[in-house]
């Protein structure tokens, strides 16, 4: 799980919620998944969590 948290923070912290939603719609996570050694589904889930966290702020 630490890998997912690090991935989400490193990859998505500077994006707006709208940009994050577009990333999910485009469903293209292969480069990030390879870089972080996680699955594309885990990338998508981490991004969904990041959106929820940003919406809390």
N, CA, C, O and CB atoms as a CASP TS submission, in Angstrom:
PFRMAT TS
TARGET T0000
AUTHOR 0000-0000-0000
METHOD Language model
MODEL 1
PARENT N/A
ATOM      1  N   UNK     1       0.824  -1.207   0.000  1.00  0.00           N
ATOM      2  CA  UNK     1       0.000   0.000   0.000  1.00  0.00           C
ATOM      3  C   UNK     1       0.865   1.268   0.000  1.00  0.00           C
ATOM      4  O   UNK     1       0.472   2.299  -0.547  1.00  0.00           O
ATOM      5  CB  UNK     1      -0.936   0.000   1.217  1.00  0.00           C
ATOM      6  N   UNK     2       2.037   1.176   0.616  1.00  0.00           N
ATOM      7  CA  UNK     2       2.920   2.342   0.637  1.00  0.00           C
ATOM      8  C   UNK     2       3.280   2.762  -0.788  1.00  0.00           C
ATOM      9  O   UNK     2       3.379   3.952  -1.088  1.00  0.00           O
ATOM     10  CB  UNK     2       4.201   2.038   1.447  1.00  0.00           C
ATOM     11  N   UNK     3       3.473   1.780  -1.652  1.00  0.00           N
ATOM     12  CA  UNK     3       3.788   2.089  -3.042  1.00  0.00           C
ATOM     13  C   UNK     3       2.655   2.873  -3.704  1.00  0.00           C
ATOM     14  O   UNK     3       2.903   3.815  -4.458  1.00  0.00           O
ATOM     15  CB  UNK     3       4.065   0.802  -3.821  1.00  0.00           C
ATOM     16  N   UNK     4       1.416   2.483  -3.422  1.00  0.00           N
ATOM     17  CA  UNK     4       0.265   3.185  -3.998  1.00  0.00           C
ATOM     18  C   UNK     4       0.177   4.609  -3.473  1.00  0.00           C
ATOM     19  O   UNK     4      -0.097   5.540  -4.231  1.00  0.00           O
ATOM     20  CB  UNK     4      -1.034   2.432  -3.690  1.00  0.00           C
ATOM     21  N   UNK     5       0.407   4.777  -2.185  1.00  0.00           N
ATOM     22  CA  UNK     5       0.354   6.119  -1.606  1.00  0.00           C
ATOM     23  C   UNK     5       1.439   6.993  -2.213  1.00  0.00           C
ATOM     24  O   UNK     5       1.179   8.128  -2.610  1.00  0.00           O
ATOM     25  CB  UNK     5       0.506   6.062  -0.072  1.00  0.00           C
ATOM     26  N   UNK     6       2.650   6.467  -2.284  1.00  0.00           N
ATOM     27  CA  UNK     6       3.751   7.220  -2.885  1.00  0.00           C
ATOM     28  C   UNK     6       3.468   7.550  -4.339  1.00  0.00           C
ATOM     29  O   UNK     6       3.743   8.656  -4.804  1.00  0.00           O
ATOM     30  CB  UNK     6       5.052   6.438  -2.775  1.00  0.00           C
ATOM     31  N   UNK     7       2.918   6.579  -5.049  1.00  0.00           N
ATOM     32  CA  UNK     7       2.570   6.786  -6.451  1.00  0.00           C
ATOM     33  C   UNK     7       1.552   7.905  -6.594  1.00  0.00           C
ATOM     34  O   UNK     7       1.735   8.814  -7.403  1.00  0.00           O
ATOM     35  CB  UNK     7       2.027   5.495  -7.066  1.00  0.00           C
ATOM     36  N   UNK     8       0.479   7.843  -5.810  1.00  0.00           N
ATOM     37  CA  UNK     8      -0.579   8.850  -5.918  1.00  0.00           C
ATOM     38  C   UNK     8      -0.038  10.237  -5.589  1.00  0.00           C
ATOM     39  O   UNK     8      -0.337  11.208  -6.284  1.00  0.00           O
ATOM     40  CB  UNK     8      -1.754   8.503  -4.984  1.00  0.00           C
ATOM     41  N   UNK     9       0.750  10.324  -4.539  1.00  0.00           N
ATOM     42  CA  UNK     9       1.300  11.623  -4.141  1.00  0.00           C
ATOM     43  C   UNK     9       2.256  12.167  -5.195  1.00  0.00           C
ATOM     44  O   UNK     9       2.193  13.346  -5.544  1.00  0.00           O
ATOM     45  CB  UNK     9       2.020  11.506  -2.796  1.00  0.00           C
ATOM     46  N   UNK    10       3.128  11.323  -5.694  1.00  0.00           N
ATOM     47  CA  UNK    10       4.128  11.774  -6.661  1.00  0.00           C
ATOM     48  C   UNK    10       3.510  12.081  -8.013  1.00  0.00           C
ATOM     49  O   UNK    10       3.927  13.015  -8.698  1.00  0.00           O
ATOM     50  CB  UNK    10       5.213  10.727  -6.820  1.00  0.00           C
ATOM     51  N   UNK    11       2.519  11.297  -8.394  1.00  0.00           N
ATOM     52  CA  UNK    11       1.988  11.404  -9.749  1.00  0.00           C
ATOM     53  C   UNK    11       0.838  12.394  -9.888  1.00  0.00           C
ATOM     54  O   UNK    11       0.643  12.971 -10.958  1.00  0.00           O
ATOM     55  CB  UNK    11       1.536  10.064 -10.209  1.00  0.00           C
ATOM     56  N   UNK    12       0.075  12.594  -8.813  1.00  0.00           N
ATOM     57  CA  UNK    12      -1.183  13.320  -8.970  1.00  0.00           C
ATOM     58  C   UNK    12      -1.360  14.540  -8.086  1.00  0.00           C
ATOM     59  O   UNK    12      -2.339  15.268  -8.251  1.00  0.00           O
ATOM     60  CB  UNK    12      -2.286  12.409  -8.717  1.00  0.00           C
ATOM     61  N   UNK    13      -0.454  14.790  -7.159  1.00  0.00           N
ATOM     62  CA  UNK    13      -0.643  15.905  -6.232  1.00  0.00           C
ATOM     63  C   UNK    13      -0.814  17.253  -6.923  1.00  0.00           C
ATOM     64  O   UNK    13      -1.543  18.114  -6.432  1.00  0.00           O
ATOM     65  CB  UNK    13       0.519  15.977  -5.294  1.00  0.00           C
ATOM     66  N   UNK    14      -0.150  17.438  -8.053  1.00  0.00           N
ATOM     67  CA  UNK    14      -0.201  18.743  -8.715  1.00  0.00           C
ATOM     68  C   UNK    14      -1.346  18.875  -9.711  1.00  0.00           C
ATOM     69  O   UNK    14      -1.490  19.913 -10.357  1.00  0.00           O
ATOM     70  CB  UNK    14       1.094  19.000  -9.419  1.00  0.00           C
ATOM     71  N   UNK    15      -2.157  17.836  -9.837  1.00  0.00           N
ATOM     72  CA  UNK    15      -3.283  17.894 -10.767  1.00  0.00           C
ATOM     73  C   UNK    15      -4.536  18.414 -10.074  1.00  0.00           C
ATOM     74  O   UNK    15      -4.709  18.250  -8.867  1.00  0.00           O
ATOM     75  CB  UNK    15      -3.550  16.514 -11.372  1.00  0.00           C
ATOM     76  N   UNK    16      -5.403  19.040 -10.856  1.00  0.00           N
ATOM     77  CA  UNK    16      -6.712  19.404 -10.323  1.00  0.00           C
ATOM     78  C   UNK    16      -7.604  18.170 -10.340  1.00  0.00           C
ATOM     79  O   UNK    16      -7.290  17.179 -10.998  1.00  0.00           O
ATOM     80  CB  UNK    16      -7.352  20.566 -11.142  1.00  0.00           C
ATOM     81  N   UNK    17      -8.711  18.234  -9.616  1.00  0.00           N
ATOM     82  CA  UNK    17      -9.657  17.120  -9.610  1.00  0.00           C
ATOM     83  C   UNK    17     -10.143  16.844 -11.037  1.00  0.00           C
ATOM     84  O   UNK    17     -10.290  15.689 -11.435  1.00  0.00           O
ATOM     85  CB  UNK    17     -10.861  17.426  -8.672  1.00  0.00           C
ATOM     86  N   UNK    18     -10.388  17.902 -11.797  1.00  0.00           N
ATOM     87  CA  UNK    18     -10.851  17.733 -13.173  1.00  0.00           C
ATOM     88  C   UNK    18      -9.801  16.998 -14.012  1.00  0.00           C
ATOM     89  O   UNK    18     -10.146  16.115 -14.798  1.00  0.00           O
ATOM     90  CB  UNK    18     -11.175  19.103 -13.802  1.00  0.00           C
ATOM     91  N   UNK    19      -8.542  17.350 -13.855  1.00  0.00           N
ATOM     92  CA  UNK    19      -7.474  16.659 -14.582  1.00  0.00           C
ATOM     93  C   UNK    19      -7.393  15.196 -14.166  1.00  0.00           C
ATOM     94  O   UNK    19      -7.156  14.319 -14.997  1.00  0.00           O
ATOM     95  CB  UNK    19      -6.123  17.351 -14.343  1.00  0.00           C
ATOM     96  N   UNK    20      -7.589  14.938 -12.881  1.00  0.00           N
ATOM     97  CA  UNK    20      -7.581  13.551 -12.399  1.00  0.00           C
ATOM     98  C   UNK    20      -8.723  12.757 -13.022  1.00  0.00           C
ATOM     99  O   UNK    20      -8.541  11.614 -13.440  1.00  0.00           O
ATOM    100  CB  UNK    20      -7.686  13.510 -10.860  1.00  0.00           C
ATOM    101  N   UNK    21      -9.895  13.369 -13.082  1.00  0.00           N
ATOM    102  CA  UNK    21     -11.057  12.674 -13.674  1.00  0.00           C
ATOM    103  C   UNK    21     -10.812  12.369 -15.146  1.00  0.00           C
ATOM    104  O   UNK    21     -11.193  11.306 -15.636  1.00  0.00           O
ATOM    105  CB  UNK    21     -12.340  13.524 -13.521  1.00  0.00           C
ATOM    106  N   UNK    22     -10.176  13.303 -15.851  1.00  0.00           N
ATOM    107  CA  UNK    22      -9.853  13.066 -17.263  1.00  0.00           C
ATOM    108  C   UNK    22      -8.880  11.908 -17.408  1.00  0.00           C
ATOM    109  O   UNK    22      -8.993  11.110 -18.338  1.00  0.00           O
ATOM    110  CB  UNK    22      -9.263  14.331 -17.904  1.00  0.00           C
ATOM    111  N   UNK    23      -7.920  11.813 -16.486  1.00  0.00           N
ATOM    112  CA  UNK    23      -6.957  10.706 -16.524  1.00  0.00           C
ATOM    113  C   UNK    23      -7.685   9.371 -16.369  1.00  0.00           C
ATOM    114  O   UNK    23      -7.355   8.397 -17.045  1.00  0.00           O
ATOM    115  CB  UNK    23      -5.886  10.870 -15.409  1.00  0.00           C
ATOM    116  N   UNK    24      -8.679   9.331 -15.475  1.00  0.00           N
ATOM    117  CA  UNK    24      -9.451   8.100 -15.294  1.00  0.00           C
ATOM    118  C   UNK    24     -10.250   7.792 -16.558  1.00  0.00           C
ATOM    119  O   UNK    24     -10.295   6.644 -17.000  1.00  0.00           O
ATOM    120  CB  UNK    24     -10.397   8.220 -14.074  1.00  0.00           C
ATOM    121  N   UNK    25     -10.880   8.815 -17.140  1.00  0.00           N
ATOM    122  CA  UNK    25     -11.658   8.610 -18.363  1.00  0.00           C
ATOM    123  C   UNK    25     -10.784   8.075 -19.487  1.00  0.00           C
ATOM    124  O   UNK    25     -11.205   7.201 -20.245  1.00  0.00           O
ATOM    125  CB  UNK    25     -12.325   9.916 -18.796  1.00  0.00           C
ATOM    126  N   UNK    26      -9.565   8.601 -19.595  1.00  0.00           N
ATOM    127  CA  UNK    26      -8.653   8.157 -20.655  1.00  0.00           C
ATOM    128  C   UNK    26      -8.122   6.760 -20.386  1.00  0.00           C
ATOM    129  O   UNK    26      -7.727   6.049 -21.310  1.00  0.00           O
ATOM    130  CB  UNK    26      -7.491   9.130 -20.797  1.00  0.00           C
ATOM    131  N   UNK    27      -8.115   6.366 -19.105  1.00  0.00           N
ATOM    132  CA  UNK    27      -7.784   4.994 -18.709  1.00  0.00           C
ATOM    133  C   UNK    27      -6.440   4.530 -19.275  1.00  0.00           C
ATOM    134  O   UNK    27      -6.312   3.402 -19.751  1.00  0.00           O
ATOM    135  CB  UNK    27      -8.883   4.047 -19.164  1.00  0.00           C
ATOM    136  N   UNK    28      -5.450   5.405 -19.216  1.00  0.00           N
ATOM    137  CA  UNK    28      -4.122   5.049 -19.723  1.00  0.00           C
ATOM    138  C   UNK    28      -3.113   5.157 -18.592  1.00  0.00           C
ATOM    139  O   UNK    28      -2.606   6.240 -18.299  1.00  0.00           O
ATOM    140  CB  UNK    28      -3.710   5.962 -20.915  1.00  0.00           C
ATOM    141  N   UNK    29      -2.827   4.028 -17.959  1.00  0.00           N
ATOM    142  CA  UNK    29      -1.974   4.018 -16.778  1.00  0.00           C
ATOM    143  C   UNK    29      -0.701   3.210 -16.966  1.00  0.00           C
ATOM    144  O   UNK    29       0.090   3.078 -16.032  1.00  0.00           O
ATOM    145  CB  UNK    29      -2.736   3.481 -15.611  1.00  0.00           C
ATOM    146  N   UNK    30      -0.494   2.671 -18.152  1.00  0.00           N
ATOM    147  CA  UNK    30       0.648   1.776 -18.361  1.00  0.00           C
ATOM    148  C   UNK    30       1.999   2.382 -17.973  1.00  0.00           C
ATOM    149  O   UNK    30       2.767   1.720 -17.274  1.00  0.00           O
ATOM    150  CB  UNK    30       0.696   1.364 -19.798  1.00  0.00           C
ATOM    151  N   UNK    31       2.327   3.615 -18.394  1.00  0.00           N
ATOM    152  CA  UNK    31       3.649   4.160 -18.024  1.00  0.00           C
ATOM    153  C   UNK    31       3.823   4.291 -16.510  1.00  0.00           C
ATOM    154  O   UNK    31       4.867   3.928 -15.968  1.00  0.00           O
ATOM    155  CB  UNK    31       3.852   5.527 -18.678  1.00  0.00           C
ATOM    156  N   UNK    32       2.798   4.812 -15.830  1.00  0.00           N
ATOM    157  CA  UNK    32       2.884   4.952 -14.377  1.00  0.00           C
ATOM    158  C   UNK    32       2.974   3.591 -13.705  1.00  0.00           C
ATOM    159  O   UNK    32       3.742   3.415 -12.760  1.00  0.00           O
ATOM    160  CB  UNK    32       1.678   5.725 -13.839  1.00  0.00           C
ATOM    161  N   UNK    33       2.206   2.639 -14.180  1.00  0.00           N
ATOM    162  CA  UNK    33       2.214   1.300 -13.582  1.00  0.00           C
ATOM    163  C   UNK    33       3.595   0.673 -13.701  1.00  0.00           C
ATOM    164  O   UNK    33       4.094   0.080 -12.745  1.00  0.00           O
ATOM    165  CB  UNK    33       1.161   0.396 -14.254  1.00  0.00           C
ATOM    166  N   UNK    34       4.213   0.803 -14.871  1.00  0.00           N
ATOM    167  CA  UNK    34       5.555   0.239 -15.064  1.00  0.00           C
ATOM    168  C   UNK    34       6.567   0.923 -14.163  1.00  0.00           C
ATOM    169  O   UNK    34       7.400   0.264 -13.541  1.00  0.00           O
ATOM    170  CB  UNK    34       5.990   0.368 -16.528  1.00  0.00           C
ATOM    171  N   UNK    35       6.494   2.245 -14.093  1.00  0.00           N
ATOM    172  CA  UNK    35       7.461   3.002 -13.293  1.00  0.00           C
ATOM    173  C   UNK    35       7.368   2.627 -11.813  1.00  0.00           C
ATOM    174  O   UNK    35       8.386   2.529 -11.128  1.00  0.00           O
ATOM    175  CB  UNK    35       7.232   4.511 -13.470  1.00  0.00           C
ATOM    176  N   UNK    36       6.145   2.418 -11.325  1.00  0.00           N
ATOM    177  CA  UNK    36       5.946   2.160  -9.899  1.00  0.00           C
ATOM    178  C   UNK    36       5.802   0.672  -9.583  1.00  0.00           C
ATOM    179  O   UNK    36       5.641   0.298  -8.421  1.00  0.00           O
ATOM    180  CB  UNK    36       4.721   2.902  -9.411  1.00  0.00           C
ATOM    181  N   UNK    37       5.858  -0.171 -10.604  1.00  0.00           N
ATOM    182  CA  UNK    37       5.753  -1.613 -10.414  1.00  0.00           C
ATOM    183  C   UNK    37       4.447  -2.003  -9.710  1.00  0.00           C
ATOM    184  O   UNK    37       4.432  -2.805  -8.776  1.00  0.00           O
ATOM    185  CB  UNK    37       6.947  -2.120  -9.614  1.00  0.00           C
ATOM    186  N   UNK    38       3.365  -1.406 -10.192  1.00  0.00           N
ATOM    187  CA  UNK    38       2.029  -1.736  -9.706  1.00  0.00           C
ATOM    188  C   UNK    38       1.143  -1.968 -10.922  1.00  0.00           C
ATOM    189  O   UNK    38       1.546  -1.675 -12.048  1.00  0.00           O
ATOM    190  CB  UNK    38       1.451  -0.601  -8.782  1.00  0.00           C
ATOM    191  N   UNK    39      -0.054  -2.488 -10.705  1.00  0.00           N
ATOM    192  CA  UNK    39      -0.927  -2.760 -11.843  1.00  0.00           C
ATOM    193  C   UNK    39      -1.632  -1.480 -12.294  1.00  0.00           C
ATOM    194  O   UNK    39      -1.706  -0.501 -11.551  1.00  0.00           O
ATOM    195  CB  UNK    39      -1.961  -3.844 -11.483  1.00  0.00           C
ATOM    196  N   UNK    40      -2.143  -1.506 -13.516  1.00  0.00           N
ATOM    197  CA  UNK    40      -2.898  -0.358 -14.009  1.00  0.00           C
ATOM    198  C   UNK    40      -4.153  -0.145 -13.168  1.00  0.00           C
ATOM    199  O   UNK    40      -4.555   0.996 -12.939  1.00  0.00           O
ATOM    200  CB  UNK    40      -3.271  -0.551 -15.489  1.00  0.00           C
ATOM    201  N   UNK    41      -4.776  -1.227 -12.707  1.00  0.00           N
ATOM    202  CA  UNK    41      -5.958  -1.111 -11.851  1.00  0.00           C
ATOM    203  C   UNK    41      -5.590  -0.411 -10.533  1.00  0.00           C
ATOM    204  O   UNK    41      -6.350   0.417 -10.032  1.00  0.00           O
ATOM    205  CB  UNK    41      -6.568  -2.514 -11.571  1.00  0.00           C
ATOM    206  N   UNK    42      -4.436  -0.747  -9.986  1.00  0.00           N
ATOM    207  CA  UNK    42      -3.990  -0.080  -8.755  1.00  0.00           C
ATOM    208  C   UNK    42      -3.751   1.408  -9.000  1.00  0.00           C
ATOM    209  O   UNK    42      -4.033   2.237  -8.135  1.00  0.00           O
ATOM    210  CB  UNK    42      -2.704  -0.741  -8.217  1.00  0.00           C
ATOM    211  N   UNK    43      -3.235   1.741 -10.172  1.00  0.00           N
ATOM    212  CA  UNK    43      -3.054   3.155 -10.531  1.00  0.00           C
ATOM    213  C   UNK    43      -4.400   3.871 -10.515  1.00  0.00           C
ATOM    214  O   UNK    43      -4.542   4.953  -9.945  1.00  0.00           O
ATOM    215  CB  UNK    43      -2.387   3.292 -11.928  1.00  0.00           C
ATOM    216  N   UNK    44      -5.367   3.253 -11.142  1.00  0.00           N
ATOM    217  CA  UNK    44      -6.702   3.858 -11.234  1.00  0.00           C
ATOM    218  C   UNK    44      -7.305   4.020  -9.844  1.00  0.00           C
ATOM    219  O   UNK    44      -7.876   5.065  -9.532  1.00  0.00           O
ATOM    220  CB  UNK    44      -7.634   3.001 -12.124  1.00  0.00           C
ATOM    221  N   UNK    45      -7.183   3.003  -9.019  1.00  0.00           N
ATOM    222  CA  UNK    45      -7.726   3.073  -7.661  1.00  0.00           C
ATOM    223  C   UNK    45      -7.031   4.160  -6.849  1.00  0.00           C
ATOM    224  O   UNK    45      -7.683   4.887  -6.099  1.00  0.00           O
ATOM    225  CB  UNK    45      -7.582   1.718  -6.955  1.00  0.00           C
ATOM    226  N   UNK    46      -5.715   4.276  -6.995  1.00  0.00           N
ATOM    227  CA  UNK    46      -4.977   5.320  -6.276  1.00  0.00           C
ATOM    228  C   UNK    46      -5.436   6.700  -6.721  1.00  0.00           C
ATOM    229  O   UNK    46      -5.537   7.617  -5.905  1.00  0.00           O
ATOM    230  CB  UNK    46      -3.462   5.169  -6.500  1.00  0.00           C
ATOM    231  N   UNK    47      -5.710   6.847  -7.988  1.00  0.00           N
ATOM    232  CA  UNK    47      -6.182   8.122  -8.515  1.00  0.00           C
ATOM    233  C   UNK    47      -7.570   8.447  -7.970  1.00  0.00           C
ATOM    234  O   UNK    47      -7.852   9.597  -7.630  1.00  0.00           O
ATOM    235  CB  UNK    47      -6.204   8.094 -10.050  1.00  0.00           C
ATOM    236  N   UNK    48      -8.432   7.444  -7.887  1.00  0.00           N
ATOM    237  CA  UNK    48      -9.774   7.660  -7.329  1.00  0.00           C
ATOM    238  C   UNK    48      -9.688   8.079  -5.863  1.00  0.00           C
ATOM    239  O   UNK    48     -10.450   8.936  -5.416  1.00  0.00           O
ATOM    240  CB  UNK    48     -10.630   6.381  -7.466  1.00  0.00           C
ATOM    241  N   UNK    49      -8.767   7.480  -5.118  1.00  0.00           N
ATOM    242  CA  UNK    49      -8.557   7.860  -3.717  1.00  0.00           C
ATOM    243  C   UNK    49      -8.039   9.299  -3.650  1.00  0.00           C
ATOM    244  O   UNK    49      -8.482  10.082  -2.810  1.00  0.00           O
ATOM    245  CB  UNK    49      -7.557   6.883  -3.019  1.00  0.00           C
ATOM    246  N   UNK    50      -7.111   9.641  -4.528  1.00  0.00           N
ATOM    247  CA  UNK    50      -6.555  11.002  -4.544  1.00  0.00           C
ATOM    248  C   UNK    50      -7.642  12.033  -4.811  1.00  0.00           C
ATOM    249  O   UNK    50      -7.624  13.118  -4.229  1.00  0.00           O
ATOM    250  CB  UNK    50      -5.450  11.121  -5.604  1.00  0.00           C
ATOM    251  N   UNK    51      -8.589  11.705  -5.685  1.00  0.00           N
ATOM    252  CA  UNK    51      -9.705  12.618  -5.957  1.00  0.00           C
ATOM    253  C   UNK    51     -10.531  12.815  -4.689  1.00  0.00           C
ATOM    254  O   UNK    51     -10.857  13.944  -4.321  1.00  0.00           O
ATOM    255  CB  UNK    51     -10.599  12.073  -7.107  1.00  0.00           C
ATOM    256  N   UNK    52     -10.864  11.714  -4.027  1.00  0.00           N
ATOM    257  CA  UNK    52     -11.658  11.828  -2.791  1.00  0.00           C
ATOM    258  C   UNK    52     -10.931  12.678  -1.753  1.00  0.00           C
ATOM    259  O   UNK    52     -11.552  13.492  -1.070  1.00  0.00           O
ATOM    260  CB  UNK    52     -11.959  10.430  -2.208  1.00  0.00           C
ATOM    261  N   UNK    53      -9.620  12.490  -1.636  1.00  0.00           N
ATOM    262  CA  UNK    53      -8.846  13.260  -0.662  1.00  0.00           C
ATOM    263  C   UNK    53      -8.848  14.752  -1.014  1.00  0.00           C
ATOM    264  O   UNK    53      -8.989  15.603  -0.136  1.00  0.00           O
ATOM    265  CB  UNK    53      -7.401  12.733  -0.592  1.00  0.00           C
ATOM    266  N   UNK    54      -8.691  15.056  -2.289  1.00  0.00           N
ATOM    267  CA  UNK    54      -8.690  16.466  -2.697  1.00  0.00           C
ATOM    268  C   UNK    54     -10.049  17.110  -2.457  1.00  0.00           C
ATOM    269  O   UNK    54     -10.126  18.284  -2.093  1.00  0.00           O
ATOM    270  CB  UNK    54      -8.305  16.596  -4.174  1.00  0.00           C
ATOM    271  N   UNK    55     -11.116  16.350  -2.658  1.00  0.00           N
ATOM    272  CA  UNK    55     -12.460  16.902  -2.476  1.00  0.00           C
ATOM    273  C   UNK    55     -12.764  17.161  -0.998  1.00  0.00           C
ATOM    274  O   UNK    55     -13.633  17.973  -0.678  1.00  0.00           O
ATOM    275  CB  UNK    55     -13.506  15.951  -3.065  1.00  0.00           C
ATOM    276  N   UNK    56     -12.065  16.487  -0.113  1.00  0.00           N
ATOM    277  CA  UNK    56     -12.240  16.715   1.332  1.00  0.00           C
ATOM    278  C   UNK    56     -11.718  18.086   1.743  1.00  0.00           C
ATOM    279  O   UNK    56     -12.262  18.720   2.647  1.00  0.00           O
ATOM    280  CB  UNK    56     -11.523  15.622   2.140  1.00  0.00           C
ATOM    281  N   UNK    57     -10.662  18.538   1.075  1.00  0.00           N
ATOM    282  CA  UNK    57      -9.994  19.801   1.455  1.00  0.00           C
ATOM    283  C   UNK    57     -10.889  21.011   1.272  1.00  0.00           C
ATOM    284  O   UNK    57     -10.470  22.135   1.547  1.00  0.00           O
ATOM    285  CB  UNK    57      -8.729  19.991   0.639  1.00  0.00           C
TER
END
